[in-house]
Amino acid sequence: MTTAQRPERSVPKPQFTDAEAGAQEFPDSGASARRYNYYKPAKRKQTHYEDVTVDVQPDPRHYLAQGWIYGFADGSRGYPLTWTKLKAWGVDKPEPENGVGTGNNHVEEWPAHGWHEFRDPNEEWEMTFYRYNANVVRQTTQNVENARQAKAFDNWTANWKTFVERNVGAWMHIEHILGLYVFAAINRSCPTNMHNTAMVVNSMHKIRFAQDLALYNLTLSEEIEGFDGTAHLDAWNNDAEWQGVRKVVEALTAVDDDWGEMAFATNVVFEPLIGELFRSNLVQQAAAGNGDFVTPTVIGAGEYDYSQRDLRWTQACFGPLTQDKEFAAYNKELMQGWLSHWVPLCLEAARALQPLWSQPDAKPPRFEDALDRAKSRFAGIVTELGLEPPKELSQ
């Protein structure tokens, strides 16, 4: 029996026309050229920080062909450049008239104004922020736990226990207020995502530091007999030494609609004249002599936040404004006015802290020497920004 061979079937053969997705080759299609080309990097090569921050926040001068899609009750829209009195070149140029039927009226040259030139030298973004803070918390927790197991708190002098429960505890309120009601409050106010990212990272540094101090206070309440974990509330609310600082901190939260002044007054004036005066020139100087080698590690983490990270972005943000090609003189005059306003307030508050230098059993270096160092540090920061130390500094 034979089987008849079936005839070959006629099936259409696929023809590739290069119209399918992914067929076309572009100059930047290869893995070696995976770089965004919608912005100009600050340096020769693009950074991952720039990839995730630059132009993430929209601007109708570049995108938003139909204009802002939301606004506020007072008529302002989007991210107004008027939310600070500071100015960068190009900000006075009008926005393109965008809207339905107007077409794509973007500016021809980008960036359209100087605010877009800012880059955080710390290159902070979401991943680096979580990684850094997790490392700080991990190390701080380990230090405190090692001290607890070694019974290191038994070596503290009696007056030092009182000093820590009242004054180091009081500093927790300052970090919490500045983190939540200064930097977190303005992290939506700035003209670019680079600025707003720096603000929110600064905010979380302070909130984390406040949490570190709160957890440390709870540990001391458990480990030291008679340690009053609530004494910091009375110190912050009632001690005469802290009322000047409290006045300044609350004034910083009440600056009238100017994110630039709030950040400048906090990081350029308050931190060196009061923050570093208390943290570096009192707590860290006095702790060892009173048998305490633990508190400096907790305080030192917050000190590093400011001196090595928060101050760096502050200088990169405000320094170029004093050399702006269009508004340098205007910005200098404005910031000198801020210095003349905030420096006397901070110096008055700093001098009110002087009695704290007499509370520990083993005394730190003299208050006047500590204040002179704080003034010198402040003057150096101001000079680097292209400003003049105000005459009020010598008062």
Secondary structure, DSSP 8 states (H G I E B T S, - for coil): -----------------S-STT-S--TT-SGGG----SS--SSSS--HHHHHHTTTS--TTTS-TT--S-B-TTS-BSS-GGGSS---TTTTS-----STTS-----SSSS-SGGGG---TT---HHHHHHHHHHHHHHHHHHHHHHHHTTGGGGS-HHHHHHIIIIIHHHHHHHHHHIIIIIHHHTTTSSSHHHHHHHHHHHHHHHHHHHHHHHHHHHHHHHSTT--TTHHHHHHHH-HHHHHHHHHHHHHHT--S-HHHHHHIIIIIIIIIIIHHHIIIIIHHHTGGGT-SSHHHHHHHHHHIIIIIIHHHHHHHHTGGGG-TTTHHHHHHHHHHHHHHHHHHHHHHHHHTGGGGGSSSS--S-HHHHHHHHHHHHHHHHHHTT----GGGG-
